[in-house]
C-alpha cells in the first residue's frame, strides 16, 4: 500500500514498500496470520512493487545496475545475494555465499559480473553461472570499488595499503601506501578516474592512477574515536570537480578539488557516522545532495544547506541506493523487508513503474490519514497504571517525546482489564453532576456565587475577578484541588501553608510556650512573693500576659531610644560637614596652604566629622655604631682564616 510518510518542508514522501509504520504487530506475526489478513482492507489494497523484496533477517547492501533494469542486494541470514528484475517486478534469483558480505561492486552494465568483498578477508568474483573464483587479501577489507579506465579492483581495509587487483593482467599490483594507520572508504571519480581514500586520520588522500602517486590531501576531521573513525563516506559529482566527505561524527563537508577549504559544512544532527553520500542530478533537481546515517536519510541543498526533505524508517539503515533520473530510493536496513520511497518532487517514477505517478496524483486529491491515527498517546505514569511498562523497548510501545504511542485496541483492552468498573464510575459521576446542576437551578442567586465553588475556595476568593466559565472545572473537580501543605506550594508562596483548623480529631493546641526571657522574669517575680503564697492556673495565665506586655513595652522603649541616638548622630555629622565646607570656602589660598602644611607636620589630625587622618614623615635610619671598649666575646681572632668547627671531634681536622 502506498503510504504518505511524514512530510518535510512541504514535500510529499511516499513509502511504497517496507514495514508499515501504522501497524503494531511484528513482521513474523503478520506472516503467521496471513489467513486473518485476507479480511484486512489495508492488506487487500496494498501495492507490492517488487515481489520478494526482502531478506530472512536483514539486508546489508543494495545497488542498481548502470542500465537501470536490475538491482542487486546482499543480506543475511544465511548470507545470500538477491538479484531483482525491474521489468518483471520480481526477484530473478538468489545465491548463497560462505561469509557475510561487507561491500560489493558491479563491474558490468547489468548484473552478470560483480565483485564481492566478504567478511572472511576474501574477494569473490560472481558471473552469470555462479562463483567464478575467490581470492584472499592480507587484511580485513572495509570498502571496494572498480576503476573502469584500467580494470583495477581497489580494496581499502584495516591497513595503510590500498590493494590493487588488475583484472586485465590477472594479478595484484603494488599497493598505494597512505599516511594513515587504516582506510575506511575508497571511491573512483567517474569523470577522470582520480582515486580518493578516506582514512582513519580524518583526511582524504587523492591518488593519480597514471603516475601512481599521491596528488593531494584534504583535512576533513572526525579522527580520534578508535577503529573506523575519521572519514567514513565519499562521493563525487558528475562534473568531476566537486567532492563530498562524511565523517565519523556525523558531519558532511563539500569541497571543490581546486580548493583546500570546505565550501559548506552540514551536521546530520544525530551524531552517528555518515554511511552514504550521493549527488542528485535529475530532470527536476540538480543542486541537491543526500546523506545517510543509520537513523535517517536527509536531502538538502548544496548551495546553502537548507533541508529539502528526509526519509526516516522505523529500523536502522545500512545502505541507500538511488535510481538515476527518478525520485525513487531503495533502503537496505535491519528489518526483513527492504524499504522503497518515492518523492515526486525530485523526479518522475521509473519507466517500469510509471503507474506510481497516477496513484500519487489520486492520493494528493484525497485526504490521507496520519501515521499515528490508530495509536493512543500515553505518559509513563499512565503506562504503569495500565500494567504495560514491561513492553517498553518493543515494537508494540513506541517512545515519542515525553510518552509513548500504543495501539488503540491494545489500550482499550488494557484499560478495561486494569479498571473493569470504569464505566460504572463514569456513569455515577455523570448522574451526580446532573443532579447537582438541577439542584443549583432551584437555588436563587447567581451561578457565579461563592456557593458554587466546591474546591480551591481561598484561590477563588483571591482571584474573584479572574474566574471564568472556561476554568470552572478548577473550582468544581476535586482532581484540581490545590494542596496548600505541599512543599511546592510553600516554596512558591514563601513558606505560607494551609492554616490549621481545630476539629474533634485534631484539637487546637494550647497557648504559645514561654521564651527564656519570659521564664526568667516569672522566676524573678515569684522570688519576691512569699513561699506560702499559692496561685491557681488562672492567676498564672494573667501573670504570663502581664510579663509579655512588660517585655514588649521595654523592647519598644529600647528601640525608640536607639533610633533617637542614631538620628542625633546623623544630624551632628551633617552639621559638622556643613561647617567644615563653609570654613574652607571662607579661607584664602595662603591660609589653605598653611593649614595643609600644619596637617603634614602633625602626626594625626582629628576632624569634627569623626574621620581620622594620619601622616608619616620619613626619617633616615643610620646603623648604630659599636661603642668603643665593648667586648665582642671573642678572645682570639682566627688568623689562619679557617672556619670554626661545629663539633669537638678532633679527628675531623686530620
KOLKOLTI-990910 format. One line per 10 residues: number of its first residue (from 1); their letters; for each residue x, y, z of C-alpha. Coordinates in Angstrom, 1 decimal. Layout:
N
NUM> a> X/Y/Z  ...
# end
This chain:
654
1> xxxxxxxxxx> 0.0/0.0/0.0  1.3/3.5/-0.8  1.6/5.4/2.4  2.2/9.1/2.7  5.1/9.5/5.1  5.7/12.4/7.4  6.2/15.4/5.0  9.2/17.7/5.4  9.4/21.2/4.0  6.1/20.8/2.2
11> xxxxxxxxxx> 7.5/17.9/0.2  5.4/14.7/-0.2  7.3/11.4/0.5  5.5/8.1/-0.3  6.6/4.8/1.2  5.9/2.3/-1.5  7.2/-0.8/0.3  8.7/-1.8/3.7  7.3/-2.2/7.2  4.1/-0.3/7.7
21> xxxxxxxxxx> 4.5/2.4/10.4  0.8/2.2/11.4  1.0/-1.5/12.5  1.9/-2.6/16.0  2.3/-6.3/15.1  5.8/-7.7/14.4  6.6/-9.0/10.9  6.9/-12.6/11.9  3.4/-12.5/13.4  2.0/-10.9/10.3
31> xxxxxxxxxx> 3.3/-13.8/8.2  1.8/-16.3/10.7  -1.6/-14.7/10.4  -2.0/-14.5/6.7  -5.4/-16.1/6.8  -6.7/-13.3/9.0  -5.1/-10.7/6.8  -7.4/-11.6/4.0  -10.1/-9.6/5.7  -7.8/-6.7/6.3
41> xxxxxxxxxx> -8.7/-3.9/3.8  -5.3/-2.3/4.1  -3.6/-5.6/3.2  -6.0/-6.1/0.3  -5.4/-2.7/-1.2  -1.6/-2.8/-0.9  0.7/-2.2/-3.9  3.6/-4.8/-4.0  6.0/-3.0/-6.2  8.7/-5.8/-6.4
51> xxxxxxxxxx> 7.9/-9.3/-5.2  10.1/-10.9/-2.5  11.9/-7.6/-1.9  13.2/-8.8/1.4  15.6/-11.0/3.3  15.1/-13.5/6.1  16.8/-11.4/8.7  18.3/-8.2/7.4  19.8/-6.6/4.3  23.4/-5.3/4.1
61> xxxxxxxxxx> 24.0/-3.6/0.7  21.9/-2.7/-2.3  23.0/-1.2/-5.7  21.3/-0.5/-9.0  23.0/-1.5/-12.3  24.2/1.1/-14.8  21.4/0.3/-17.3  18.7/0.8/-14.6  17.0/-2.5/-15.2  18.3/-4.6/-12.3
71> xxxxxxxxxx> 19.1/-4.3/-8.6  21.5/-6.4/-6.6  21.3/-6.7/-2.8  23.1/-8.7/-0.2  21.8/-9.8/3.2  21.6/-12.4/5.9  20.8/-14.9/7.5  22.0/-17.1/5.8  24.4/-14.9/3.8  22.9/-14.6/0.3
81> xxxxxxxxxx> 22.7/-12.4/-2.8  19.4/-11.4/-4.5  19.0/-10.0/-8.0  15.8/-8.3/-8.9  14.5/-7.7/-12.5  12.5/-4.5/-12.7  10.9/-5.4/-16.0  9.3/-8.5/-14.3  9.0/-6.7/-11.0  10.2/-9.7/-9.1
91> xxxxxxxxxx> 13.3/-11.5/-7.9  15.3/-13.1/-10.7  17.4/-15.4/-8.5  19.0/-15.8/-5.1  22.5/-17.1/-4.4  24.1/-18.2/-1.1  27.6/-17.4/0.0  30.0/-18.8/2.6  30.5/-15.5/4.5  28.6/-12.3/5.1
101> xxxxxxxxxx> 29.0/-9.5/2.6  30.8/-6.3/3.5  30.6/-4.4/0.2  30.4/-5.2/-3.5  30.8/-3.5/-6.9  29.0/-4.3/-10.2  31.6/-4.3/-12.9  29.3/-4.8/-15.9  26.4/-2.8/-17.2  24.0/-5.4/-16.0
111> xxxxxxxxxx> 24.0/-7.9/-13.1  26.2/-10.6/-14.8  29.6/-9.6/-13.4  30.1/-8.5/-9.8  32.9/-8.5/-7.2  32.1/-9.1/-3.5  34.2/-8.2/-0.5  33.4/-10.7/2.2  33.9/-10.6/6.0  36.4/-13.5/5.9
121> xxxxxxxxxx> 39.1/-11.5/4.0  38.1/-12.9/0.7  37.1/-11.4/-2.6  34.6/-13.4/-4.6  34.0/-12.9/-8.4  30.5/-13.8/-9.4  29.4/-14.4/-13.0  26.2/-15.4/-14.6  26.6/-19.0/-13.8  27.8/-18.6/-10.2
131> xxxxxxxxxx> 31.0/-18.0/-8.3  33.9/-17.7/-10.8  36.8/-17.5/-8.4  37.8/-16.5/-4.9  41.0/-14.5/-3.8  42.2/-13.8/-0.3  43.7/-10.4/0.8  46.1/-9.8/3.7  43.9/-7.6/5.9  40.2/-7.3/6.5
141> xxxxxxxxxx> 38.5/-5.1/3.9  36.1/-2.3/4.5  35.3/-0.9/1.0  35.7/-1.9/-2.6  35.4/0.0/-5.9  36.1/-0.6/-9.6  38.2/1.7/-11.9  36.8/1.2/-15.4  39.7/3.1/-17.0  42.4/0.5/-16.3
151> xxxxxxxxxx> 40.3/-2.5/-14.9  41.6/-2.2/-11.4  39.8/-3.5/-8.3  40.6/-1.2/-5.4  40.2/-2.5/-1.8  40.5/-0.4/1.4  40.9/-2.1/4.7  42.5/-2.2/8.1  46.0/-1.1/7.0  47.6/1.8/5.3
161> xxxxxxxxxx> 47.8/0.0/1.9  45.2/0.3/-0.8  45.2/-3.1/-2.5  45.0/-3.1/-6.3  44.0/-6.2/-8.4  44.2/-5.8/-12.1  41.6/-7.9/-14.0  43.3/-7.5/-17.3  46.6/-8.9/-16.1  45.1/-11.2/-13.5
171> xxxxxxxxxx> 47.4/-10.3/-10.7  47.9/-8.0/-7.8  49.8/-4.7/-8.4  51.9/-2.8/-5.9  49.6/-1.2/-3.4  49.3/2.5/-2.7  50.7/3.4/0.8  48.8/6.1/2.5  49.8/8.2/5.5  47.2/6.7/7.9
181> xxxxxxxxxx> 47.0/3.5/10.0  43.8/2.3/8.2  41.5/3.2/5.3  37.7/3.3/5.6  36.4/4.0/2.1  37.6/4.3/-1.5  35.9/5.9/-4.4  36.9/6.5/-8.1  35.9/9.7/-9.8  33.7/8.8/-12.8
191> xxxxxxxxxx> 34.9/11.8/-14.8  38.7/11.4/-14.8  39.5/8.4/-12.7  41.0/10.2/-9.6  41.1/7.8/-6.7  40.0/9.1/-3.2  40.7/7.3/0.0  39.0/8.2/3.3  41.4/7.4/6.2  41.1/7.0/10.0
201> xxxxxxxxxx> 43.3/10.1/10.4  40.5/12.3/9.2  41.9/13.0/5.8  41.1/12.2/2.2  44.2/11.3/0.1  43.9/11.5/-3.7  45.9/9.3/-6.0  46.6/9.5/-9.7  46.4/6.0/-11.2  48.6/7.1/-14.2
211> xxxxxxxxxx> 51.6/8.3/-12.1  50.8/6.1/-9.1  51.5/9.0/-6.7  49.6/11.0/-4.2  48.5/14.3/-5.6  46.8/15.9/-2.6  45.4/15.6/0.9  42.2/17.2/2.4  41.9/17.5/6.1  38.2/16.7/6.9
221> xxxxxxxxxx> 38.2/15.7/10.5  36.4/13.0/12.6  39.5/11.2/13.8  40.5/10.1/17.3  37.4/7.8/18.0  39.1/4.4/17.6  38.6/1.8/14.8  36.5/3.1/11.9  36.7/6.8/12.8  37.8/9.6/10.5
231> xxxxxxxxxx> 36.3/9.9/7.0  33.6/7.2/6.5  31.9/8.2/3.2  32.9/9.8/-0.1  31.0/10.9/-3.2  31.9/12.7/-6.5  29.8/14.9/-8.6  29.3/14.1/-12.3  31.3/17.2/-13.3  34.4/15.7/-11.7
241> xxxxxxxxxx> 35.3/18.8/-9.7  33.1/18.6/-6.6  33.6/16.0/-3.8  31.6/15.4/-0.6  33.1/13.7/2.5  31.3/12.4/5.6  32.9/11.9/9.0  32.5/9.6/12.0  30.9/12.5/14.0  28.0/12.9/11.5
251> xxxxxxxxxx> 29.5/15.9/9.7  29.3/16.3/5.9  31.7/18.7/4.1  31.5/19.8/0.5  34.8/20.6/-1.4  36.0/21.8/-4.7  39.1/19.9/-5.9  40.7/23.2/-6.7  40.4/24.5/-3.2  41.5/23.2/0.2
261> xxxxxxxxxx> 38.7/24.9/2.3  35.3/23.4/2.6  32.5/25.1/0.6  29.8/24.0/3.0  29.6/22.1/6.3  26.4/20.2/7.3  25.6/18.4/10.5  23.4/15.3/10.3  22.1/16.0/13.8  22.2/12.6/15.3
271> xxxxxxxxxx> 25.9/12.1/16.0  26.1/8.8/14.0  28.8/8.1/11.4  27.8/9.1/7.8  27.3/5.9/5.8  26.4/7.0/2.3  26.5/10.2/0.2  25.2/10.9/-3.2  24.6/13.9/-5.5  21.1/14.2/-7.2
281> xxxxxxxxxx> 21.2/15.0/-10.9  17.7/14.6/-12.4  15.5/16.4/-14.8  13.8/18.2/-11.9  16.6/19.0/-9.4  20.4/19.4/-10.0  21.5/21.2/-6.8  20.6/18.6/-4.1  22.6/16.0/-2.2  21.5/13.2/0.1
291> xxxxxxxxxx> 23.4/11.9/3.2  22.5/9.0/5.4  23.4/7.5/8.7  21.8/4.6/10.5  18.9/6.7/11.6  17.8/9.0/8.8  18.4/10.0/5.1  18.5/13.8/4.7  18.2/15.6/1.3  19.4/19.2/1.3
301> xxxxxxxxxx> 20.6/22.0/-0.9  24.3/22.1/-1.8  24.3/25.9/-2.1  23.1/26.9/1.4  22.5/23.6/3.3  18.7/24.1/3.6  16.7/20.9/4.3  14.6/19.7/1.4  13.1/16.5/2.9  14.1/13.4/4.8
311> xxxxxxxxxx> 13.4/9.6/4.9  13.2/8.1/8.4  12.2/4.4/8.6  11.4/2.6/11.8  14.6/0.4/11.6  18.3/1.1/11.3  19.6/1.9/7.8  22.5/0.0/6.3  22.7/1.3/2.7  20.9/3.6/0.3
321> xxxxxxxxxx> 20.6/3.4/-3.5  19.0/5.9/-5.8  17.6/5.1/-9.2  19.2/7.6/-11.7  16.8/10.2/-13.3  14.0/9.3/-10.9  12.7/10.1/-7.5  12.9/6.5/-6.1  15.1/5.4/-3.3  15.9/1.8/-2.0
331> xxxxxxxxxx> 17.0/1.4/1.6  18.7/-1.7/2.9  18.1/-2.0/6.6  18.0/-4.2/9.7  14.4/-5.2/9.1  13.1/-8.1/7.0  11.6/-6.1/4.1  13.7/-3.5/2.2  12.2/0.0/2.0  11.2/1.8/-1.1
341> xxxxxxxxxx> 10.5/5.6/-1.1  9.2/7.7/-3.9  9.5/11.5/-4.0  7.8/13.1/-7.0  9.4/16.5/-6.2  12.9/15.0/-7.1  11.9/13.2/-10.3  9.3/11.0/-12.0  8.8/7.4/-11.4  10.9/4.9/-13.3
351> xxxxxxxxxx> 9.5/3.6/-16.6  8.9/0.1/-15.3  6.6/1.5/-12.5  5.1/4.6/-14.2  1.7/3.8/-12.7  3.0/5.3/-9.4  2.6/8.8/-10.8  -1.2/8.2/-11.3  -1.5/6.7/-7.8  0.2/9.6/-6.2
361> xxxxxxxxxx> -1.9/12.2/-8.1  -5.0/10.5/-6.7  -3.6/10.5/-3.2  -2.9/14.2/-3.4  -6.6/14.8/-4.1  -7.8/12.6/-1.2  -7.2/13.3/2.5  -4.6/10.9/3.8  -4.6/9.6/7.4  -1.7/10.5/9.6
371> xxxxxxxxxx> 0.9/8.0/10.7  -0.3/7.7/14.3  -4.1/7.6/13.5  -4.6/4.1/15.1  -2.4/4.9/18.1  -3.1/6.3/21.6  -0.5/8.6/23.3  0.1/7.8/27.0  2.5/9.1/29.5  4.9/6.9/31.5
381> xxxxxxxxxx> 2.6/7.2/34.6  -0.5/6.0/32.6  1.6/3.2/31.1  2.4/1.9/34.5  -1.2/2.2/35.6  -2.2/0.1/32.6  0.4/-2.5/33.5  2.2/-2.3/30.2  5.5/-0.9/31.4  7.2/-4.2/30.6
391> xxxxxxxxxx> 6.6/-3.6/26.8  8.9/-0.5/26.7  11.6/-1.2/24.1  9.4/-3.4/21.9  7.6/-2.7/18.6  4.3/-2.5/20.5  5.3/0.6/22.5  7.0/3.4/20.6  8.7/6.2/22.5  7.7/9.7/21.5
401> xxxxxxxxxx> 8.6/13.0/23.3  7.6/12.6/27.0  5.4/9.5/26.5  4.6/6.5/24.3  2.4/5.5/21.4  0.5/2.3/21.7  -2.1/0.6/19.6  -5.7/1.9/20.3  -7.1/-1.7/20.5  -4.4/-2.7/23.0
411> xxxxxxxxxx> -5.0/0.5/25.0  -8.8/-0.2/25.3  -8.2/-3.8/26.4  -5.6/-2.9/28.9  -7.8/-0.1/30.3  -10.7/-2.5/30.7  -8.6/-5.1/32.5  -7.0/-2.6/34.8  -10.3/-0.9/35.8  -13.3/-3.0/35.0
421> xxxxxxxxxx> -15.7/-0.7/36.9  -14.6/2.4/35.0  -17.9/2.7/33.0  -20.0/2.3/36.2  -17.9/5.0/37.9  -18.2/7.3/34.9  -22.0/6.8/34.8  -22.4/7.6/38.5  -20.3/10.7/38.1  -22.4/11.9/35.2
431> xxxxxxxxxx> -25.6/11.3/37.2  -24.2/13.2/40.2  -23.2/16.1/38.0  -26.7/16.3/36.5  -28.3/16.2/40.0  -26.1/19.0/41.2  -26.9/21.1/38.2  -30.6/20.7/38.7  -30.2/21.5/42.4  -28.4/24.7/41.7
441> xxxxxxxxxx> -31.0/25.8/39.2  -33.6/25.7/42.1  -31.4/27.8/44.3  -31.8/31.6/43.9  -28.8/33.6/43.2  -26.2/34.0/40.5  -24.4/31.0/39.2  -21.0/32.5/39.9  -21.7/32.9/43.6  -19.2/31.5/46.1
451> xxxxxxxxxx> -21.7/28.7/46.9  -20.9/27.1/43.5  -17.2/26.9/44.4  -16.5/23.4/45.8  -12.7/23.3/45.8  -10.0/25.9/46.0  -12.2/28.4/47.8  -9.3/30.5/49.0  -7.9/30.7/45.5  -11.3/31.7/44.1
461> xxxxxxxxxx> -11.6/34.4/46.7  -8.2/35.9/45.9  -9.0/35.8/42.1  -12.7/36.6/42.1  -12.3/39.0/39.1  -10.5/36.4/37.1  -12.9/33.5/37.5  -14.3/32.5/34.1  -16.5/29.7/32.8  -13.6/28.2/30.9
471> xxxxxxxxxx> -11.9/27.4/34.2  -15.0/26.3/36.2  -13.6/22.8/36.5  -10.8/24.2/38.6  -13.3/25.1/41.3  -15.6/22.0/40.8  -13.5/19.0/40.1  -11.7/17.6/43.2  -8.8/16.4/41.0  -7.8/20.1/40.6
481> xxxxxxxxxx> -7.7/20.8/44.3  -4.6/22.7/45.4  -2.6/21.1/48.2  -1.5/24.0/50.3  0.5/21.8/52.6  2.8/20.5/49.8  6.4/21.5/49.6  6.0/23.1/46.1  3.1/25.3/47.3  5.1/26.6/50.3
491> xxxxxxxxxx> 8.1/27.2/48.1  6.1/29.4/45.7  4.3/31.2/48.5  7.1/32.0/50.8  6.5/29.1/53.2  2.9/30.0/53.8  0.8/26.8/54.1  -2.7/26.0/54.9  -3.9/27.3/58.3  -4.7/24.6/60.8
501> xxxxxxxxxx> -8.3/24.4/61.8  -9.3/22.9/65.2  -11.5/19.8/64.9  -12.6/17.0/67.2  -9.8/14.7/65.8  -7.2/17.4/65.8  -8.0/19.9/68.6  -6.4/23.3/68.8  -3.1/23.4/70.5  -2.5/25.3/73.8
511> xxxxxxxxxx> -1.0/28.7/74.3  2.4/29.6/72.9  5.2/28.3/75.1  7.2/30.9/77.1  10.6/32.1/75.9  13.8/32.0/78.1  13.4/35.7/78.9  9.8/35.3/80.0  10.7/32.3/82.2  13.4/34.3/83.9
521> xxxxxxxxxx> 11.1/37.2/84.6  8.5/34.8/86.1  11.1/33.3/88.3  12.2/36.7/89.5  8.7/37.8/90.4  7.9/34.5/92.1  11.0/35.0/94.3  9.6/38.3/95.5  6.5/36.6/96.7  6.3/34.6/99.9
531> xxxxxxxxxx> 6.7/30.9/99.9  3.3/30.2/101.4  1.5/32.2/98.7  0.0/29.9/96.1  -1.7/30.8/92.8  -4.0/28.8/90.6  -3.8/28.3/86.8  -5.9/31.5/86.1  -3.5/33.7/88.0  -0.6/32.1/86.2
541> xxxxxxxxxx> -2.1/32.9/82.9  -2.7/36.5/83.9  0.8/36.8/85.2  2.2/35.5/81.9  0.2/38.0/79.9  1.4/40.9/82.1  5.0/39.7/81.8  4.7/39.6/78.0  3.2/43.1/77.9  6.0/44.4/80.1
551> xxxxxxxxxx> 8.7/42.8/78.0  7.2/44.1/74.8  7.0/47.6/76.3  10.7/47.5/77.3  11.7/46.4/73.9  9.7/49.2/72.2  11.4/51.8/74.5  14.8/50.5/73.7  14.2/50.6/70.0  12.9/54.2/70.4
561> xxxxxxxxxx> 15.9/55.3/72.4  18.3/53.7/69.9  16.6/55.4/67.0  16.8/58.8/68.7  20.6/58.3/69.3  21.1/57.4/65.6  19.2/60.4/64.4  21.2/62.8/66.7  24.5/61.4/65.5  23.4/61.8/61.8
571> xxxxxxxxxx> 22.4/65.4/62.4  25.7/66.2/64.2  27.7/64.7/61.4  25.7/66.7/58.8  26.2/69.9/60.7  29.9/69.4/61.2  30.3/68.6/57.5  28.4/71.8/56.6  30.6/73.9/58.9  33.8/72.5/57.6
581> xxxxxxxxxx> 32.8/73.2/54.0  31.8/76.8/54.9  35.1/77.4/56.7  37.1/76.1/53.7  35.2/78.4/51.4  35.9/81.5/53.6  39.7/80.9/53.8  42.1/82.4/51.3  44.5/80.4/49.2  47.5/81.2/51.5
591> xxxxxxxxxx> 45.6/80.2/54.6  44.6/76.9/53.0  48.2/76.1/52.1  49.4/77.0/55.6  46.7/74.7/57.1  47.7/71.9/54.8  51.4/72.2/55.9  50.3/72.1/59.5  48.4/68.8/58.8  51.6/67.3/57.4
601> xxxxxxxxxx> 53.7/68.2/60.4  51.2/66.8/62.9  51.2/63.1/63.5  47.5/63.0/63.3  44.6/65.3/62.7  41.1/64.6/64.2  38.3/66.2/62.3  34.9/67.1/63.7  33.1/64.7/61.5  34.9/61.8/63.2
611> xxxxxxxxxx> 37.3/60.7/60.4  41.0/60.4/61.3  43.9/61.2/59.0  47.5/60.1/59.9  50.6/61.4/58.1  54.1/59.9/58.4  57.3/61.9/57.9  60.1/59.6/56.6  63.4/59.8/58.5  66.8/58.4/57.6
621> xxxxxxxxxx> 67.9/55.5/59.8  71.6/55.0/60.4  73.1/51.8/61.5  74.2/52.1/65.1  78.0/52.0/65.5  79.7/49.8/68.1  80.8/51.7/71.1  84.5/51.6/72.0  85.6/49.3/74.8  82.8/46.8/74.4
631> xxxxxxxxxx> 83.9/43.2/74.4  82.5/41.2/71.5  83.0/37.9/73.3  85.9/36.5/71.1  89.2/36.0/72.9  91.4/35.5/69.9  91.0/36.0/66.2  91.3/33.4/63.6  94.4/34.5/61.7  94.6/31.4/59.6
641> xxxxxxxxxx> 91.1/32.1/58.2  89.8/28.6/59.0  86.2/28.0/59.9  85.0/27.3/63.4  84.4/23.6/64.0  80.8/22.8/64.9  81.8/19.8/66.9  84.5/18.6/69.3  85.7/15.8/67.0  89.5/16.2/66.9
651> xxxx> 89.8/13.7/64.1  87.9/15.9/61.6  91.0/18.1/61.1  93.3/15.2/60.3
# end
